[in-house]
Amino acid sequence: MTQTELQQLIDDATFDFTMGENDAALAKLAQATAAAPDACAAWHALAEINFNLRRFDDALAAAEQAHRLRPDDLFINTTLSRVWMEKGDKAKAEHYGAQAKIQSWKEQLQGDAPSD
């Protein structure tokens, strides 16, 4: 699967979800993660859809896989914080929330850096 095909599959799954076609969305993301297990965006989309469906264990599993691939990603750390808060583990939620905040600051500082 090419990167373009993968992104199209993720986009199609996201659209399906927004249209209420949850099973179709999850099936497409399962296909995407099977075809490209190192595709962080696919795992993150899977985490977010499961989170919105209140399937917190599935959301956590997908978010943890995305985090293994990109531990410094602001959005994945935010997702993990939200999942852990829903699962009732405030300490873990705060940990990932702090990681997201640190990453946000790093990105802001990089954006403020003078260009050569």
N, C-alpha and C positions, 0 to 999 in steps of 0.2 A: 504494500500500500504506500503510495507516495504521500508526501507531506500535504499536498493539496487535497488529495482524496481523504486523508485523515481529518483535516480541518473541515472539509465539507460534511463529513459524517458527524463531527461534533456539532457543527452549526445546525445540521438537520435534526439532531437529537434535542438540541436546545429549543428549536422551533416547535418540535413535537410536544415537548414539555409545556411550552407556553400555550399551546392549543389544547392542553388537557389530555394528550395522548401519552400518558406516563409509561405504559408498557412498551410502546414503540421507542420512546426516548431511551429507556433503560436497555433495551435490546441493542440499539445502535451503539450505545456507549460500551456495552459488553463486547460488541464486535470490535470497536476501536481499541479497547484495552487489550483484547486478545491479539489483535493484529500488530499493535505497537505498544508493548508493555512498558516502554520507557517514555511514553507520551504523557507528560505531566498534565497537559491541558485536558486530556481525556479523563484522567483520574480525578482531576479537580472538578470537572463538570459532573462526573458521576457522584462525587461527594456532595456537591451543591444540590443536585436533584434529589438524592436520597435524604438530605437534610430537610429540604422543603416538603418531602413526603413524610417527614417525621420518622424515618427509618434510620435512627441514630447509629445503630451498630454498623449498618452498611455504609453510612456516611463516614463514620470513623475509619473503617477499613480502607475506603478509597482515599480519604484525606491523608492517612498515614502513608499510603503508597506514594501519593503525590509529594508528600514531605520528604520521603526517602530520596526522591529524584531531585527535589529542589528545596532543601531545608531553609534557605534564606528568602524564600518567596513570601512577600507581604501577604498576598491573598490566601495562600494555603495556611499560613499561621493564623490568619483571621478566622478561616473556616474551622480549623482545629479548636480555636478558642470558643467559638460558638457551639460546636458539637459537645465539647467537654462541659460547657455551662449547662446545656440541655440534659446531659447525662448526670449532672449533679456534682461534678468534681471541680469545685471552684479553684482549687490550687492549680490544677492543670490548665484550666481556662485562663487563669491569670498569667501563667507561664507563657502560653502561646500568644496571649494578648500583648504581653511585654515584648516578645520576639517580633511581633508584627509592628509594634510602635518603633522599636529599634531600627527595623528595616526601613520603615517610612522615613525616619530621620536620616538614615544613610542616603536614601534616594534623594531627599531634599538637599542634603549637603552636596551630593554629586551634581545636582542641577544648578547649584549656586557657584560651583567651581568655575573660575575664569578659564576661558578657552584659549588655546595657544594660537 
